[in-house]
Amino acid sequence: MFFKYRGGKMVKIKRIIPCLDIKNGRVVKGVNFVNFRDAGDPVECAKAYQEAGADEIVFLDISATQERRDTVTALVAKVAANLSVPFSVGGGIRSLDDIRKILDAGANKISIGSAALENPELITEAAKAFGKNSIIVAIDAKNDSCGSWEVYASGGRKATGINAIEWGIEAERRGAGEILLTSMDRDGTKSGYDLALTADLSSKIKIPVIASGGAGNYEHFYDALTVGKADAVLAASLFHFNEIPIPKLKEYLRGKGIPIK
């Protein structure tokens, strides 16, 4: 967690995080978790994002959990070797040994989603073994017919019946250092982050919440960090295809009074 002084007070710095969704060794982007299109080489994308001023980078092997494959640690090492900004990795991570391999390969953090749902104790064990700041719990949430949000597993393909807000609270209690909260309803639509979802969870836990899914313009990022109370904002296609350059986004947010590096 980063802080800086402003007007004699210490304020929390908000973060801009590009996401590298990896499938078959390439960066891809889809809509509502399907219909993927190629968006480039992961190493080159990571280097370009760092040069553009990204605060962190997320590397997510979106096919690993679904197909029960291990994340390719060689690719992780190659990407991490080119970065100095913090870098997290998720997808196919199911055990303490998996986490150790990814961190040893050069990642600063790991994110776990389906594995944590199957075995919540993994969060506790991982936090104890590697420190809570290394552990992100990823929550893929979808609006249900009752006005709340349900957690989905296996890359958004399996409904769990678990309430997303309650699961976020439990993840914090078990030792998670951050929550990566993705709105499946908004993912890839460019219609804006799910502010109600993000604000609800952010107001009920103390650890950082990364808002994900739905960014389409500059204002959406601002809204997520203010109305949504998020600590960081994640996006993919807007950055991949340079629709919103990171330097211009940071300039915009600074102009609106958001504390940004």
Phi and psi in degrees as a GROMACS rama.xvg file:
@    title "Ramachandran Plot"
@    xaxis  label "Phi"
@    yaxis  label "Psi"
@TYPE xy
-110.825  142.819  PHE-2
-133.663  157.332  PHE-3
-147.947  161.589  LYS-4
-87.4772  137.787  TYR-5
-143.694  118.444  ARG-6
59.8259  35.4442  GLY-7
81.2892  -1.0286  GLY-8
-114.899  148.284  LYS-9
-87.7807  123.852  MET-10
-120.449  151.762  VAL-11
-80.1636  128.86  LYS-12
-77.7199  131.212  ILE-13
-84.4201  148.613  LYS-14
-116.698  146.43  ARG-15
-108.765  121.315  ILE-16
-127.842  110.434  ILE-17
-74.934  147.327  PRO-18
-112.704  127.419  CYS-19
-99.6844  96.8155  LEU-20
-79.396  120.354  ASP-21
-109.898  130.637  ILE-22
-139.537  123.015  LYS-23
54.3288  38.4714  ASN-24
80.9676  3.73156  GLY-25
-122.192  152.479  ARG-26
-76.2196  131.05  VAL-27
-132.742  164.273  VAL-28
-143.409  134.644  LYS-29
-127.246  -178.176  GLY-30
-117.834  127.328  VAL-31
51.3512  41.2073  ASN-32
71.8441  10.0956  PHE-33
-137.441  -177.978  VAL-34
55.9806  60.4107  ASN-35
-81.1879  142.638  PHE-36
-126.735  150.141  ARG-37
-68.3743  136.614  ASP-38
-129.444  9.83302  ALA-39
125.663  179.943  GLY-40
-81.7065  129.998  ASP-41
-61.9707  -37.3757  PRO-42
-66.5737  -46.5716  VAL-43
-65.9256  -38.5678  GLU-44
-62.3221  -45.5837  CYS-45
-61.4636  -44.1121  ALA-46
-63.6336  -41.5156  LYS-47
-65.0435  -39.8911  ALA-48
-65.0848  -41.6229  TYR-49
-61.3981  -44.9159  GLN-50
-64.229  -28.7873  GLU-51
-80.4537  -11.7278  ALA-52
106.098  17.5214  GLY-53
-59.2421  140.448  ALA-54
-81.3043  -32.5345  ASP-55
-151.42  167.854  GLU-56
-134.387  136.515  ILE-57
-105.467  129.907  VAL-58
-113.706  112.118  PHE-59
-123.745  114.649  LEU-60
-82.2447  94.5968  ASP-61
-72.6257  -13.9678  ILE-62
-97.4149  -12.4369  SER-63
-64.7669  -46.6307  ALA-64
-68.3753  -44.3325  THR-65
-59.6211  -44.2392  GLN-66
-95.6207  5.24641  GLU-67
57.9718  38.6512  ARG-68
-101.858  153.804  ARG-69
-75.2613  144.611  ASP-70
-62.1067  140.316  THR-71
-76.4926  101.887  VAL-72
-66.5157  -28.2198  THR-73
-63.5874  -40.2958  ALA-74
-68.4395  -38.9209  LEU-75
-59.4788  -46.1812  VAL-76
-62.9691  -39.8519  ALA-77
-65.9438  -41.537  LYS-78
-68.0956  -47.8185  VAL-79
-63.2742  -30.7937  ALA-80
-65.0754  -19.4416  ALA-81
-98.7418  3.96462  ASN-82
-119.53  149.799  LEU-83
-116.772  -15.6024  SER-84
-79.2766  155.572  VAL-85
-57.1533  147.45  PRO-86
-142.983  125.642  PHE-87
-115.883  155.035  SER-88
-132.927  135.278  VAL-89
-141.295  166.285  GLY-90
109.959  112.871  GLY-91
75.3176  10.9013  GLY-92
-90.1457  115.876  ILE-93
-127.598  -5.02968  ARG-94
-150.484  169.189  SER-95
-62.4144  -34.2495  LEU-96
-66.0287  -40.5244  ASP-97
-60.3341  -43.8663  ASP-98
-62.6288  -44.89  ILE-99
-59.1879  -42.5659  ARG-100
-62.7128  -42.3499  LYS-101
-68.1092  -42.8712  ILE-102
-66.9378  -39.7709  LEU-103
-65.435  -27.8596  ASP-104
-75.087  -10.3431  ALA-105
124.925  -4.40796  GLY-106
-74.1273  148.201  ALA-107
-84.5669  -30.7289  ASN-108
-142.262  163.132  LYS-109
-126.623  155.348  ILE-110
-121.834  138.347  SER-111
-125.78  138.022  ILE-112
-126.304  -79.0934  GLY-113
-59.6295  -40.7326  SER-114
-64.8761  -36.1173  ALA-115
-69.342  -34.6006  ALA-116
-67.8173  -39.1529  LEU-117
-71.2236  -34.6646  GLU-118
-142.147  83.2164  ASN-119
-56.3252  -26.3428  PRO-120
-63.6727  -20.484  GLU-121
-60.3285  -35.2205  LEU-122
-61.2093  -48.9086  ILE-123
-61.9131  -47.0073  THR-124
-64.9549  -39.9468  GLU-125
-67.5603  -41.5877  ALA-126
-63.24  -39.0839  ALA-127
-68.8888  -38.7743  LYS-128
-77.6737  -37.1831  ALA-129
-121.932  -3.30339  PHE-130
91.8391  138.572  GLY-131
-62.7259  -28.3286  LYS-132
-67.7544  -11.893  ASN-133
-94.373  -4.69147  SER-134
-115.501  116.934  ILE-135
-110.399  132.836  ILE-136
-101.952  121.692  VAL-137
-91.6019  128.69  ALA-138
-121.308  115.945  ILE-139
-96.7714  114.777  ASP-140
-119.259  142.587  ALA-141
-130.782  136.626  LYS-142
-64.1225  131.24  ASN-143
-100.548  -178.758  ASP-144
-76.3047  -4.86732  SER-145
-103.192  6.87412  CYS-146
85.0463  13.1564  GLY-147
-122.569  -167.704  SER-148
-126.206  134.825  TRP-149
-105.049  141.575  GLU-150
-80.5082  136.791  VAL-151
-116.09  146.857  TYR-152
-115.839  178.136  ALA-153
52.9275  53.5455  SER-154
67.6093  30.272  GLY-155
83.4143  12.8246  GLY-156
-101.337  -9.91918  ARG-157
-129.224  115.443  LYS-158
-70.6313  140.354  ALA-159
-110.365  -19.0772  THR-160
78.9439  4.4085  GLY-161
-94.5247  134.308  ILE-162
-71.9023  129.374  ASN-163
-64.452  -39.6604  ALA-164
-67.417  -44.8613  ILE-165
-63.0233  -37.6419  GLU-166
-68.0366  -38.5924  TRP-167
-62.258  -40.6971  GLY-168
-63.6434  -42.5312  ILE-169
-67.0597  -38.9854  GLU-170
-60.7081  -41.6099  ALA-171
-62.7777  -45.7651  GLU-172
-59.8574  -33.9754  ARG-173
-82.0917  -8.91392  ARG-174
119.363  7.02196  GLY-175
-61.2894  143.574  ALA-176
-92.4679  -23.7591  GLY-177
-152.984  161.058  GLU-178
-119.971  127.149  ILE-179
-98.887  105.273  LEU-180
-105.973  110.364  LEU-181
-108.946  127.327  THR-182
-85.6169  112.05  SER-183
-66.5689  -29.7233  MET-184
-66.7287  -32.013  ASP-185
-99.1892  -16.0332  ARG-186
-53.7047  121.913  ASP-187
76.4339  1.04936  GLY-188
-89.185  -20.1501  THR-189
62.3692  27.1979  LYS-190
-99.9109  5.29671  SER-191
104.721  152.489  GLY-192
-65.06  156.576  TYR-193
-79.4352  94.04  ASP-194
-67.0395  -36.3159  LEU-195
-64.3769  -45.0741  ALA-196
-60.9296  -51.0845  LEU-197
-64.8769  -43.0636  THR-198
-65.9364  -39.0379  ALA-199
-60.2507  -50.5168  ASP-200
-69.4052  -43.2635  LEU-201
-58.9708  -32.8966  SER-202
-79.2185  -10.5827  SER-203
-111.446  -4.94629  LYS-204
-132.44  161.935  ILE-205
-99.6407  -22.3884  LYS-206
-74.6097  158.221  ILE-207
-62.8301  144.296  PRO-208
-115.465  126.48  VAL-209
-98.4855  117.437  ILE-210
-80.4347  135.083  ALA-211
-144.19  142.568  SER-212
99.9645  105.389  GLY-213
117.455  -5.43838  GLY-214
-60.3339  132.589  ALA-215
-135.654  -19.362  GLY-216
-153.456  176.778  ASN-217
-59.354  -42.2415  TYR-218
-62.5389  -32.0892  GLU-219
-60.6422  -38.7827  HIS-220
-65.8124  -44.8776  PHE-221
-59.907  -45.2656  TYR-222
-61.4238  -40.9443  ASP-223
-64.3475  -36.6756  ALA-224
-80.0617  -18.8337  LEU-225
-109.103  -72.1822  THR-226
-61.8012  -43.3594  VAL-227
-78.3362  -12.2218  GLY-228
61.4206  22.8243  LYS-229
-73.3019  153.128  ALA-230
-90.7964  -21.1317  ASP-231
-152.839  156.93  ALA-232
-124.81  135.345  VAL-233
-115.839  141.687  LEU-234
-149.418  162.166  ALA-235
-126.328  -74.4044  ALA-236
-61.1564  -36.6585  SER-237
-60.3527  -35.8831  LEU-238
-83.7504  -41.538  PHE-239
-55.9385  -44.169  HIS-240
-101.675  15.5454  PHE-241
56.7677  30.546  ASN-242
-70.9376  -34.437  GLU-243
-130.113  103.571  ILE-244
-66.8558  139.474  PRO-245
-58.6619  -42.9565  ILE-246
-59.2718  -39.7518  PRO-247
-70.0903  -35.633  LYS-248
-64.2144  -43.6306  LEU-249
-64.4753  -40.4  LYS-250
-61.472  -43.2658  GLU-251
-60.7727  -47.3789  TYR-252
-66.6162  -39.643  LEU-253
-60.68  -40.5959  ARG-254
-64.2632  -22.6074  GLY-255
-95.5153  6.63677  LYS-256
87.603  11.8477  GLY-257
-83.6764  130.044  ILE-258
-71.9482  108.913  PRO-259
-128.355  145.259  ILE-260
